[in-house]
Amino acid sequence: MNTNTVSVLAGEGNGTFQAPKNYATPALPDTVAIADFNHDGEPDLAVDAENNTISVFLNKGVGKFGAPTEYPVGYAPFGLSAADFGNGQMDLAVANQGENTISVLLGNGDGTFQKQVRYASGAEPQGTADGDFNGSGNLGLATVDFDGPGGAAVLLGNGNGTFQSFLSSPRDFGLHKLAGGGGLPRQW
């Protein structure tokens, strides 16, 4: 069933879960990223949605979340991830399928985010994965191109929350999906 909600099932600590608590999103959600965006020791949620936004839900404790704060991103966001891209805070990145870009929103450390910066990413990017792709010690971003037989694009990180122009693999590289990063935080 398609609904404009994200459901949270709090764990009981014995492998079972409480009944879901549903939180309204401004549009049909796609991907959820979990990280501590405000340094309070509690995992917060970020959700990309069909209305070209990312909604951030800050944890209020005991499995309850506050109302969402919306941040605009590019057209048709898909594949949200959270990581520290070098500014010492948890940041967000999402692939914008409809305009061939990746939006990066740098975290302020208090649960809020700066205005997006968009980077070219190749043809119809399918999600984001973070990693140190060149051994520099800086996190970069990778995405798979949907249009055609699976090329990949990599944005090398500069270590300060900015990225270099994308590098692209051959169109016939055969990639269809990325593993790693893609919504799982590197640190909590």
CYANA upper distance limits for C-alpha pairs under 8 A (distance plus 0.5 A):
  2 ASN  CA     28 LEU  CA      7.55
  3 THR  CA     28 LEU  CA      6.63
  4 ASN  CA     24 ALA  CA      6.30
  4 ASN  CA     25 THR  CA      5.60
  4 ASN  CA     26 PRO  CA      7.05
  4 ASN  CA     27 ALA  CA      5.72
  4 ASN  CA     28 LEU  CA      5.05
  4 ASN  CA     29 PRO  CA      6.82
  5 THR  CA     22 ASN  CA      6.45
  5 THR  CA     23 TYR  CA      5.72
  5 THR  CA     24 ALA  CA      4.83
  5 THR  CA     25 THR  CA      5.59
  5 THR  CA     28 LEU  CA      7.74
  5 THR  CA     29 PRO  CA      7.49
  6 VAL  CA     22 ASN  CA      6.17
  6 VAL  CA     23 TYR  CA      5.81
  6 VAL  CA     24 ALA  CA      7.07
  6 VAL  CA     25 THR  CA      7.38
  6 VAL  CA     29 PRO  CA      7.69
  7 SER  CA     20 PRO  CA      6.21
  7 SER  CA     21 LYS  CA      5.99
  7 SER  CA     22 ASN  CA      4.89
  7 SER  CA     23 TYR  CA      6.79
  8 VAL  CA     20 PRO  CA      5.83
  8 VAL  CA     21 LYS  CA      5.74
  8 VAL  CA     22 ASN  CA      6.93
  8 VAL  CA     23 TYR  CA      8.49
  8 VAL  CA     63 GLY  CA      7.98
  9 LEU  CA     17 PHE  CA      6.31
  9 LEU  CA     18 GLN  CA      6.15
  9 LEU  CA     19 ALA  CA      6.60
  9 LEU  CA     20 PRO  CA      5.08
  9 LEU  CA     21 LYS  CA      7.01
  9 LEU  CA     63 GLY  CA      8.44
 10 ALA  CA     17 PHE  CA      6.08
 10 ALA  CA     18 GLN  CA      5.91
 10 ALA  CA     19 ALA  CA      8.20
 10 ALA  CA     20 PRO  CA      7.96
 10 ALA  CA     63 GLY  CA      6.31
 11 GLY  CA     15 GLY  CA      7.53
 11 GLY  CA     16 THR  CA      6.56
 11 GLY  CA     17 PHE  CA      4.91
 11 GLY  CA     18 GLN  CA      6.77
 12 GLU  CA     16 THR  CA      6.08
 12 GLU  CA     17 PHE  CA      5.88
 12 GLU  CA     18 GLN  CA      7.16
 23 TYR  CA     65 PHE  CA      8.34
 25 THR  CA     29 PRO  CA      7.31
 25 THR  CA     49 ALA  CA      8.14
 25 THR  CA     55 SER  CA      7.68
 25 THR  CA     68 PRO  CA      7.80
 26 PRO  CA     49 ALA  CA      7.85
 26 PRO  CA     51 ASN  CA      7.75
 26 PRO  CA     55 SER  CA      8.43
 27 ALA  CA     49 ALA  CA      6.01
 27 ALA  CA     50 GLU  CA      6.10
 27 ALA  CA     51 ASN  CA      6.16
 28 LEU  CA     49 ALA  CA      5.95
 28 LEU  CA     50 GLU  CA      6.02
 28 LEU  CA     51 ASN  CA      8.25
 29 PRO  CA     47 VAL  CA      6.81
 29 PRO  CA     48 ASP  CA      6.23
 29 PRO  CA     49 ALA  CA      4.69
 29 PRO  CA     50 GLU  CA      6.95
 30 ASP  CA     47 VAL  CA      7.43
 30 ASP  CA     48 ASP  CA      6.18
 30 ASP  CA     49 ALA  CA      6.20
 30 ASP  CA     50 GLU  CA      8.01
 30 ASP  CA     78 PHE  CA      7.03
 30 ASP  CA     79 GLY  CA      7.97
 31 THR  CA     47 VAL  CA      6.14
 31 THR  CA     48 ASP  CA      6.14
 31 THR  CA     49 ALA  CA      8.29
 31 THR  CA     78 PHE  CA      7.29
 31 THR  CA     79 GLY  CA      6.18
 31 THR  CA     80 LEU  CA      6.23
 31 THR  CA    183 GLY  CA      8.15
 32 VAL  CA     45 LEU  CA      7.13
 32 VAL  CA     46 ALA  CA      6.12
 32 VAL  CA     47 VAL  CA      5.09
 32 VAL  CA     48 ASP  CA      7.40
 32 VAL  CA     80 LEU  CA      7.15
 32 VAL  CA     81 SER  CA      8.46
 32 VAL  CA    183 GLY  CA      6.98
 33 ALA  CA     45 LEU  CA      6.34
 33 ALA  CA     46 ALA  CA      5.64
 33 ALA  CA     47 VAL  CA      6.97
 33 ALA  CA     80 LEU  CA      6.70
 33 ALA  CA     81 SER  CA      6.08
 33 ALA  CA     82 ALA  CA      6.53
 33 ALA  CA    182 GLY  CA      8.31
 33 ALA  CA    183 GLY  CA      4.73
 33 ALA  CA    184 LEU  CA      6.80
 33 ALA  CA    185 PRO  CA      8.05
 34 ILE  CA     43 PRO  CA      6.63
 34 ILE  CA     44 ASP  CA      6.20
 34 ILE  CA     45 LEU  CA      5.37
 34 ILE  CA     46 ALA  CA      7.00
 34 ILE  CA     82 ALA  CA      7.64
 34 ILE  CA    183 GLY  CA      7.08
 34 ILE  CA    184 LEU  CA      6.89
 34 ILE  CA    185 PRO  CA      6.98
 35 ALA  CA     43 PRO  CA      5.58
 35 ALA  CA     44 ASP  CA      5.88
 35 ALA  CA     45 LEU  CA      7.14
 35 ALA  CA     82 ALA  CA      7.23
 35 ALA  CA     90 MET  CA      7.64
 35 ALA  CA    184 LEU  CA      8.18
 35 ALA  CA    185 PRO  CA      6.12
 35 ALA  CA    187 GLN  CA      8.21
 35 ALA  CA    188 TRP  CA      6.87
 36 ASP  CA     40 ASP  CA      7.49
 36 ASP  CA     41 GLY  CA      6.88
 36 ASP  CA     42 GLU  CA      6.30
 36 ASP  CA     43 PRO  CA      5.10
 36 ASP  CA     44 ASP  CA      5.81
 36 ASP  CA     90 MET  CA      7.74
 36 ASP  CA    188 TRP  CA      6.57
 37 PHE  CA     43 PRO  CA      8.12
 37 PHE  CA     44 ASP  CA      6.80
 37 PHE  CA     58 LEU  CA      8.21
 37 PHE  CA     89 GLN  CA      7.92
 37 PHE  CA     90 MET  CA      6.18
 37 PHE  CA     91 ASP  CA      8.40
 37 PHE  CA    107 GLY  CA      7.65
 37 PHE  CA    109 GLY  CA      6.53
 37 PHE  CA    110 ASP  CA      7.09
 37 PHE  CA    111 GLY  CA      5.21
 37 PHE  CA    112 THR  CA      8.16
 38 ASN  CA     58 LEU  CA      8.35
 38 ASN  CA    109 GLY  CA      5.55
 38 ASN  CA    110 ASP  CA      4.62
 38 ASN  CA    111 GLY  CA      4.75
 38 ASN  CA    112 THR  CA      8.28
 39 HIS  CA    109 GLY  CA      7.11
 39 HIS  CA    110 ASP  CA      7.50
 41 GLY  CA    188 TRP  CA      7.95
 42 GLU  CA     59 ASN  CA      6.65
 42 GLU  CA     61 GLY  CA      7.57
 43 PRO  CA     58 LEU  CA      8.38
 43 PRO  CA     59 ASN  CA      6.84
 43 PRO  CA    188 TRP  CA      8.17
 44 ASP  CA     56 VAL  CA      8.01
 44 ASP  CA     57 PHE  CA      6.47
 44 ASP  CA     58 LEU  CA      5.37
 44 ASP  CA     59 ASN  CA      5.56
 44 ASP  CA     65 PHE  CA      8.29
 45 LEU  CA     56 VAL  CA      6.24
 45 LEU  CA     57 PHE  CA      5.56
 45 LEU  CA     58 LEU  CA      7.03
 45 LEU  CA     59 ASN  CA      8.13
 46 ALA  CA     54 ILE  CA      7.00
 46 ALA  CA     55 SER  CA      6.00
 46 ALA  CA     56 VAL  CA      4.85
 46 ALA  CA     57 PHE  CA      6.69
 47 VAL  CA     54 ILE  CA      5.93
 47 VAL  CA     55 SER  CA      5.67
 47 VAL  CA     56 VAL  CA      7.02
 47 VAL  CA     80 LEU  CA      7.81
 48 ASP  CA     52 ASN  CA      7.96
 48 ASP  CA     53 THR  CA      6.45
 48 ASP  CA     54 ILE  CA      4.89
 48 ASP  CA     55 SER  CA      6.92
 48 ASP  CA     77 PRO  CA      6.86
 48 ASP  CA     78 PHE  CA      7.25
 48 ASP  CA     79 GLY  CA      8.17
 48 ASP  CA     80 LEU  CA      6.92
 48 ASP  CA     94 VAL  CA      8.27
 49 ALA  CA     53 THR  CA      6.21
 49 ALA  CA     54 ILE  CA      6.79
 49 ALA  CA     55 SER  CA      8.16
 49 ALA  CA     77 PRO  CA      7.36
 49 ALA  CA     78 PHE  CA      8.46
 50 GLU  CA     76 ALA  CA      6.72
 50 GLU  CA     77 PRO  CA      7.46
 51 ASN  CA     76 ALA  CA      8.21
 52 ASN  CA     72 PRO  CA      6.54
 52 ASN  CA     73 VAL  CA      5.98
 52 ASN  CA     74 GLY  CA      6.41
 52 ASN  CA     75 TYR  CA      6.01
 52 ASN  CA     76 ALA  CA      6.38
 52 ASN  CA     77 PRO  CA      6.50
 53 THR  CA     70 GLU  CA      6.60
 53 THR  CA     71 TYR  CA      5.79
 53 THR  CA     72 PRO  CA      4.86
 53 THR  CA     73 VAL  CA      5.72
 53 THR  CA     74 GLY  CA      8.25
 53 THR  CA     77 PRO  CA      8.03
 54 ILE  CA     70 GLU  CA      6.14
 54 ILE  CA     71 TYR  CA      5.67
 54 ILE  CA     72 PRO  CA      6.95
 54 ILE  CA     73 VAL  CA      7.39
 55 SER  CA     68 PRO  CA      5.93
 55 SER  CA     69 THR  CA      5.86
 55 SER  CA     70 GLU  CA      4.91
 55 SER  CA     71 TYR  CA      6.85
 56 VAL  CA     68 PRO  CA      5.69
 56 VAL  CA     69 THR  CA      5.72
 56 VAL  CA     70 GLU  CA      7.02
 56 VAL  CA    111 GLY  CA      8.42
 57 PHE  CA     65 PHE  CA      6.33
 57 PHE  CA     66 GLY  CA      6.22
 57 PHE  CA     67 ALA  CA      6.66
 57 PHE  CA     68 PRO  CA      5.24
 57 PHE  CA     69 THR  CA      7.28
 58 LEU  CA     65 PHE  CA      6.04
 58 LEU  CA     66 GLY  CA      6.07
 58 LEU  CA     67 ALA  CA      8.26
 58 LEU  CA     68 PRO  CA      8.09
 58 LEU  CA    111 GLY  CA      7.40
 59 ASN  CA     63 GLY  CA      7.61
 59 ASN  CA     64 LYS  CA      6.51
 59 ASN  CA     65 PHE  CA      4.94
 59 ASN  CA     66 GLY  CA      6.95
 60 LYS  CA     64 LYS  CA      5.82
 60 LYS  CA     65 PHE  CA      5.63
 60 LYS  CA     66 GLY  CA      6.77
 61 GLY  CA     65 PHE  CA      7.88
 71 TYR  CA    113 PHE  CA      8.37
 71 TYR  CA    115 LYS  CA      8.09
 72 PRO  CA    115 LYS  CA      8.48
 72 PRO  CA    116 GLN  CA      7.91
 73 VAL  CA     77 PRO  CA      7.65
 73 VAL  CA     96 ASN  CA      8.17
 73 VAL  CA    103 SER  CA      6.59
 73 VAL  CA    116 GLN  CA      6.94
 74 GLY  CA     96 ASN  CA      5.81
 74 GLY  CA     98 GLY  CA      8.21
 74 GLY  CA     99 GLU  CA      7.48
 74 GLY  CA    101 THR  CA      7.85
 74 GLY  CA    102 ILE  CA      8.26
 74 GLY  CA    103 SER  CA      7.13
 74 GLY  CA    118 ARG  CA      8.23
 75 TYR  CA     96 ASN  CA      5.99
 75 TYR  CA     97 GLN  CA      7.25
 75 TYR  CA     98 GLY  CA      5.51
 75 TYR  CA     99 GLU  CA      6.43
 76 ALA  CA     96 ASN  CA      5.78
 76 ALA  CA     97 GLN  CA      5.82
 76 ALA  CA     98 GLY  CA      5.54
 76 ALA  CA     99 GLU  CA      8.23
 77 PRO  CA     94 VAL  CA      6.65
 77 PRO  CA     95 ALA  CA      6.03
 77 PRO  CA     96 ASN  CA      4.74
 77 PRO  CA     97 GLN  CA      6.55
 77 PRO  CA     98 GLY  CA      8.12
 78 PHE  CA     94 VAL  CA      6.70
 78 PHE  CA     95 ALA  CA      5.90
 78 PHE  CA     96 ASN  CA      6.71
 78 PHE  CA     97 GLN  CA      7.18
 78 PHE  CA    126 GLN  CA      7.07
 78 PHE  CA    127 GLY  CA      6.03
 79 GLY  CA     94 VAL  CA      6.09
 79 GLY  CA     95 ALA  CA      6.43
 79 GLY  CA    126 GLN  CA      7.03
 79 GLY  CA    127 GLY  CA      4.04
 79 GLY  CA    128 THR  CA      6.15
 79 GLY  CA    182 GLY  CA      7.04
 79 GLY  CA    183 GLY  CA      8.08
 80 LEU  CA     92 LEU  CA      7.54
 80 LEU  CA     93 ALA  CA      6.25
 80 LEU  CA     94 VAL  CA      4.90
 80 LEU  CA     95 ALA  CA      7.54
 80 LEU  CA    127 GLY  CA      6.95
 80 LEU  CA    128 THR  CA      6.91
 80 LEU  CA    182 GLY  CA      6.73
 80 LEU  CA    183 GLY  CA      6.21
 81 SER  CA     92 LEU  CA      6.27
 81 SER  CA     93 ALA  CA      5.87
 81 SER  CA     94 VAL  CA      6.92
 81 SER  CA    128 THR  CA      6.75
 81 SER  CA    129 ALA  CA      7.32
 81 SER  CA    130 ASP  CA      8.21
 81 SER  CA    181 GLY  CA      6.96
 81 SER  CA    182 GLY  CA      5.09
 81 SER  CA    183 GLY  CA      4.25
 81 SER  CA    184 LEU  CA      7.12
 81 SER  CA    185 PRO  CA      8.02
 82 ALA  CA     90 MET  CA      6.83
 82 ALA  CA     91 ASP  CA      6.01
 82 ALA  CA     92 LEU  CA      5.11
 82 ALA  CA     93 ALA  CA      6.96
 82 ALA  CA    181 GLY  CA      8.21
 82 ALA  CA    182 GLY  CA      7.99
 82 ALA  CA    183 GLY  CA      6.09
 82 ALA  CA    184 LEU  CA      7.07
 82 ALA  CA    185 PRO  CA      5.90
 82 ALA  CA    186 ARG  CA      8.35
 83 ALA  CA     90 MET  CA      5.71
 83 ALA  CA     91 ASP  CA      5.86
 83 ALA  CA     92 LEU  CA      7.09
 83 ALA  CA    130 ASP  CA      7.82
 83 ALA  CA    181 GLY  CA      8.47
 83 ALA  CA    184 LEU  CA      8.47
 83 ALA  CA    185 PRO  CA      5.95
 83 ALA  CA    186 ARG  CA      6.34
 83 ALA  CA    187 GLN  CA      8.11
 84 ASP  CA     88 GLY  CA      6.59
 84 ASP  CA     89 GLN  CA      5.91
 84 ASP  CA     90 MET  CA      5.10
 84 ASP  CA     91 ASP  CA      5.96
 84 ASP  CA    139 LEU  CA      8.19
 84 ASP  CA    161 GLY  CA      8.34
 84 ASP  CA    186 ARG  CA      8.12
 85 PHE  CA     89 GLN  CA      8.32
 85 PHE  CA     90 MET  CA      8.11
 85 PHE  CA     91 ASP  CA      7.11
 85 PHE  CA    106 LEU  CA      8.50
 85 PHE  CA    138 ASN  CA      7.69
 85 PHE  CA    139 LEU  CA      6.11
 85 PHE  CA    140 GLY  CA      7.81
 85 PHE  CA    157 GLY  CA      7.58
 85 PHE  CA    159 GLY  CA      6.82
 85 PHE  CA    160 ASN  CA      7.10
 85 PHE  CA    161 GLY  CA      5.25
 85 PHE  CA    162 THR  CA      8.11
 86 GLY  CA    138 ASN  CA      7.45
 86 GLY  CA    139 LEU  CA      7.88
 86 GLY  CA    158 ASN  CA      8.27
 86 GLY  CA    159 GLY  CA      4.96
 86 GLY  CA    160 ASN  CA      4.87
 86 GLY  CA    161 GLY  CA      5.50
 87 ASN  CA    106 LEU  CA      8.17
 87 ASN  CA    159 GLY  CA      7.98
 87 ASN  CA    160 ASN  CA      5.77
 87 ASN  CA    161 GLY  CA      6.05
 89 GLN  CA    106 LEU  CA      8.00
 89 GLN  CA    107 GLY  CA      5.96
 89 GLN  CA    108 ASN  CA      7.06
 89 GLN  CA    109 GLY  CA      5.93
 90 MET  CA    106 LEU  CA      7.85
 90 MET  CA    107 GLY  CA      6.02
 90 MET  CA    109 GLY  CA      7.59
 91 ASP  CA    104 VAL  CA      7.88
 91 ASP  CA    105 LEU  CA      6.36
 91 ASP  CA    106 LEU  CA      5.11
 91 ASP  CA    107 GLY  CA      5.20
 91 ASP  CA    113 PHE  CA      8.17
 92 LEU  CA    104 VAL  CA      6.24
 92 LEU  CA    105 LEU  CA      5.62
 92 LEU  CA    106 LEU  CA      6.97
 92 LEU  CA    107 GLY  CA      7.88
 93 ALA  CA    102 ILE  CA      7.21
 93 ALA  CA    103 SER  CA      6.05
 93 ALA  CA    104 VAL  CA      4.94
 93 ALA  CA    105 LEU  CA      6.84
 93 ALA  CA    128 THR  CA      7.48
 94 VAL  CA    102 ILE  CA      6.07
 94 VAL  CA    103 SER  CA      5.90
 94 VAL  CA    104 VAL  CA      7.28
 94 VAL  CA    127 GLY  CA      7.03
 94 VAL  CA    128 THR  CA      6.69
 95 ALA  CA    100 ASN  CA      8.17
 95 ALA  CA    101 THR  CA      6.65
 95 ALA  CA    102 ILE  CA      4.91
 95 ALA  CA    103 SER  CA      6.97
 95 ALA  CA    125 PRO  CA      6.13
 95 ALA  CA    126 GLN  CA      6.85
 95 ALA  CA    127 GLY  CA      5.69
 95 ALA  CA    128 THR  CA      6.62
 95 ALA  CA    143 THR  CA      8.04
 96 ASN  CA    100 ASN  CA      6.42
 96 ASN  CA    101 THR  CA      5.71
 96 ASN  CA    102 ILE  CA      6.09
 96 ASN  CA    103 SER  CA      7.51
 96 ASN  CA    124 GLU  CA      7.87
 96 ASN  CA    125 PRO  CA      7.11
 97 GLN  CA    101 THR  CA      7.58
 97 GLN  CA    123 ALA  CA      8.31
 97 GLN  CA    124 GLU  CA      4.90
 97 GLN  CA    125 PRO  CA      5.70
 97 GLN  CA    126 GLN  CA      7.21
 98 GLY  CA    124 GLU  CA      6.94
 99 GLU  CA    124 GLU  CA      7.59
100 ASN  CA    120 ALA  CA      6.66
100 ASN  CA    121 SER  CA      6.08
100 ASN  CA    122 GLY  CA      6.12
100 ASN  CA    123 ALA  CA      5.86
100 ASN  CA    124 GLU  CA      5.54
100 ASN  CA    125 PRO  CA      6.55
101 THR  CA    118 ARG  CA      6.54
101 THR  CA    119 TYR  CA      5.79
101 THR  CA    120 ALA  CA      4.95
101 THR  CA    121 SER  CA      5.36
101 THR  CA    122 GLY  CA      7.73
101 THR  CA    124 GLU  CA      8.48
101 THR  CA    125 PRO  CA      7.69
102 ILE  CA    118 ARG  CA      5.99
102 ILE  CA    119 TYR  CA      5.73
102 ILE  CA    120 ALA  CA      7.01
102 ILE  CA    121 SER  CA      6.69
102 ILE  CA    125 PRO  CA      8.32
103 SER  CA    116 GLN  CA      6.25
103 SER  CA    117 VAL  CA      6.06
103 SER  CA    118 ARG  CA      4.95
103 SER  CA    119 TYR  CA      7.01
104 VAL  CA    116 GLN  CA      5.87
104 VAL  CA    117 VAL  CA      5.81
104 VAL  CA    118 ARG  CA      6.88
104 VAL  CA    119 TYR  CA      8.49
105 LEU  CA    113 PHE  CA      6.43
105 LEU  CA    114 GLN  CA      6.18
105 LEU  CA    115 LYS  CA      6.63
105 LEU  CA    116 GLN  CA      5.13
105 LEU  CA    117 VAL  CA      7.10
106 LEU  CA    113 PHE  CA      6.11
106 LEU  CA    114 GLN  CA      5.92
106 LEU  CA    115 LYS  CA      8.22
106 LEU  CA    116 GLN  CA      8.02
106 LEU  CA    161 GLY  CA      7.31
107 GLY  CA    111 GLY  CA      7.56
107 GLY  CA    112 THR  CA      6.63
107 GLY  CA    113 PHE  CA      4.94
107 GLY  CA    114 GLN  CA      6.84
108 ASN  CA    112 THR  CA      6.16
108 ASN  CA    113 PHE  CA      6.02
108 ASN  CA    114 GLN  CA      7.41
119 TYR  CA    163 PHE  CA      8.40
119 TYR  CA    165 SER  CA      7.87
119 TYR  CA    166 PHE  CA      8.37
120 ALA  CA    165 SER  CA      7.76
120 ALA  CA    166 PHE  CA      7.22
121 SER  CA    125 PRO  CA      7.13
121 SER  CA    143 THR  CA      8.03
121 SER  CA    153 ALA  CA      6.42
121 SER  CA    154 VAL  CA      8.09
121 SER  CA    155 LEU  CA      8.21
121 SER  CA    166 PHE  CA      6.48
122 GLY  CA    145 ASP  CA      6.86
122 GLY  CA    152 ALA  CA      8.36
122 GLY  CA    153 ALA  CA      6.73
122 GLY  CA    166 PHE  CA      8.35
122 GLY  CA    168 SER  CA      7.81
123 ALA  CA    145 ASP  CA      5.70
123 ALA  CA    146 PHE  CA      7.05
123 ALA  CA    147 ASP  CA      6.20
124 GLU  CA    145 ASP  CA      5.94
124 GLU  CA    146 PHE  CA      5.71
124 GLU  CA    147 ASP  CA      6.44
125 PRO  CA    143 THR  CA      6.21
125 PRO  CA    144 VAL  CA      6.03
125 PRO  CA    145 ASP  CA      5.22
125 PRO  CA    146 PHE  CA      6.50
126 GLN  CA    143 THR  CA      6.44
126 GLN  CA    144 VAL  CA      5.81
126 GLN  CA    145 ASP  CA      6.62
126 GLN  CA    146 PHE  CA      6.59
126 GLN  CA    177 LYS  CA      8.01
127 GLY  CA    143 THR  CA      6.29
127 GLY  CA    144 VAL  CA      7.67
127 GLY  CA    178 LEU  CA      8.16
127 GLY  CA    182 GLY  CA      7.33
128 THR  CA    141 LEU  CA      6.83
128 THR  CA    142 ALA  CA      6.15
128 THR  CA    143 THR  CA      5.48
128 THR  CA    144 VAL  CA      8.49
128 THR  CA    178 LEU  CA      8.05
128 THR  CA    181 GLY  CA      7.77
128 THR  CA    182 GLY  CA      5.80
129 ALA  CA    141 LEU  CA      6.13
129 ALA  CA    142 ALA  CA      5.75
129 ALA  CA    143 THR  CA      7.00
129 ALA  CA    178 LEU  CA      7.12
129 ALA  CA    179 ALA  CA      7.43
129 ALA  CA    180 GLY  CA      6.30
129 ALA  CA    181 GLY  CA      4.82
129 ALA  CA    182 GLY  CA      5.02
129 ALA  CA    183 GLY  CA      8.35
130 ASP  CA    139 LEU  CA      6.66
130 ASP  CA    140 GLY  CA      6.04
130 ASP  CA    141 LEU  CA      5.07
130 ASP  CA    142 ALA  CA      6.81
130 ASP  CA    180 GLY  CA      7.62
130 ASP  CA    181 GLY  CA      5.37
130 ASP  CA    182 GLY  CA      7.46
131 GLY  CA    138 ASN  CA      8.39
131 GLY  CA    139 LEU  CA      5.47
131 GLY  CA    140 GLY  CA      5.93
131 GLY  CA    141 LEU  CA      6.98
131 GLY  CA    142 ALA  CA      8.37
131 GLY  CA    181 GLY  CA      7.58
132 ASP  CA    136 SER  CA      7.19
132 ASP  CA    137 GLY  CA      6.54
132 ASP  CA    138 ASN  CA      6.13
132 ASP  CA    139 LEU  CA      5.17
132 ASP  CA    140 GLY  CA      6.28
132 ASP  CA    156 LEU  CA      8.43
132 ASP  CA    157 GLY  CA      8.50
133 PHE  CA    139 LEU  CA      7.96
133 PHE  CA    140 GLY  CA      7.05
133 PHE  CA    156 LEU  CA      7.55
134 ASN  CA    156 LEU  CA      8.13
137 GLY  CA    159 GLY  CA      8.25
138 ASN  CA    156 LEU  CA      8.26
138 ASN  CA    157 GLY  CA      5.91
138 ASN  CA    158 ASN  CA      6.84
138 ASN  CA    159 GLY  CA      5.34
139 LEU  CA    156 LEU  CA      7.70
139 LEU  CA    157 GLY  CA      5.80
139 LEU  CA    158 ASN  CA      8.48
139 LEU  CA    159 GLY  CA      7.41
140 GLY  CA    154 VAL  CA      7.65
140 GLY  CA    155 LEU  CA      6.00
140 GLY  CA    156 LEU  CA      4.96
140 GLY  CA    157 GLY  CA      4.74
140 GLY  CA    158 ASN  CA      8.48
140 GLY  CA    163 PHE  CA      7.68
141 LEU  CA    154 VAL  CA      6.17
141 LEU  CA    155 LEU  CA      5.54
141 LEU  CA    156 LEU  CA      7.07
141 LEU  CA    157 GLY  CA      7.86
142 ALA  CA    152 ALA  CA      7.54
142 ALA  CA    153 ALA  CA      6.11
142 ALA  CA    154 VAL  CA      4.79
142 ALA  CA    155 LEU  CA      6.72
143 THR  CA    152 ALA  CA      6.24
143 THR  CA    153 ALA  CA      5.88
143 THR  CA    154 VAL  CA      7.07
143 THR  CA    178 LEU  CA      7.46
144 VAL  CA    150 GLY  CA      6.78
144 VAL  CA    151 GLY  CA      6.46
144 VAL  CA    152 ALA  CA      4.91
144 VAL  CA    153 ALA  CA      6.80
144 VAL  CA    175 LEU  CA      7.04
144 VAL  CA    176 HIS  CA      6.89
144 VAL  CA    177 LYS  CA      6.88
144 VAL  CA    178 LEU  CA      7.27
145 ASP  CA    150 GLY  CA      5.92
145 ASP  CA    151 GLY  CA      5.75
145 ASP  CA    152 ALA  CA      6.16
145 ASP  CA    153 ALA  CA      7.70
145 ASP  CA    176 HIS  CA      8.21
146 PHE  CA    150 GLY  CA      6.64
146 PHE  CA    151 GLY  CA      8.40
146 PHE  CA    176 HIS  CA      7.78
148 GLY  CA    171 ARG  CA      7.42
148 GLY  CA    172 ASP  CA      8.46
149 PRO  CA    171 ARG  CA      6.58
149 PRO  CA    172 ASP  CA      5.87
149 PRO  CA    173 PHE  CA      7.68
149 PRO  CA    174 GLY  CA      6.17
149 PRO  CA    175 LEU  CA      7.73
149 PRO  CA    176 HIS  CA      8.21
150 GLY  CA    171 ARG  CA      6.45
150 GLY  CA    172 ASP  CA      6.70
150 GLY  CA    173 PHE  CA      6.48
150 GLY  CA    174 GLY  CA      5.31
150 GLY  CA    175 LEU  CA      4.89
150 GLY  CA    176 HIS  CA      5.85
151 GLY  CA    168 SER  CA      7.48
151 GLY  CA    169 SER  CA      5.86
151 GLY  CA    170 PRO  CA      6.14
151 GLY  CA    171 ARG  CA      4.84
151 GLY  CA    172 ASP  CA      6.70
151 GLY  CA    173 PHE  CA      5.85
151 GLY  CA    174 GLY  CA      7.10
151 GLY  CA    175 LEU  CA      6.52
152 ALA  CA    168 SER  CA      6.15
152 ALA  CA    169 SER  CA      5.70
152 ALA  CA    170 PRO  CA      8.16
152 ALA  CA    171 ARG  CA      8.27
152 ALA  CA    173 PHE  CA      8.13
152 ALA  CA    175 LEU  CA      7.42
153 ALA  CA    166 PHE  CA      6.49
153 ALA  CA    167 LEU  CA      5.98
153 ALA  CA    168 SER  CA      4.93
153 ALA  CA    169 SER  CA      6.94
154 VAL  CA    166 PHE  CA      5.80
154 VAL  CA    167 LEU  CA      5.67
154 VAL  CA    168 SER  CA      6.99
155 LEU  CA    163 PHE  CA      6.36
155 LEU  CA    164 GLN  CA      6.30
155 LEU  CA    165 SER  CA      6.66
155 LEU  CA    166 PHE  CA      5.09
155 LEU  CA    167 LEU  CA      7.03
156 LEU  CA    163 PHE  CA      6.11
156 LEU  CA    164 GLN  CA      5.95
156 LEU  CA    165 SER  CA      8.10
156 LEU  CA    166 PHE  CA      7.73
157 GLY  CA    161 GLY  CA      7.63
157 GLY  CA    162 THR  CA      6.66
157 GLY  CA    163 PHE  CA      5.02
157 GLY  CA    164 GLN  CA      6.92
158 ASN  CA    162 THR  CA      6.15
158 ASN  CA    163 PHE  CA      5.99
158 ASN  CA    164 GLN  CA      7.41
169 SER  CA    173 PHE  CA      7.10
178 LEU  CA    182 GLY  CA      8.37
180 GLY  CA    184 LEU  CA      8.20
181 GLY  CA    185 PRO  CA      7.54
181 GLY  CA    186 ARG  CA      8.14
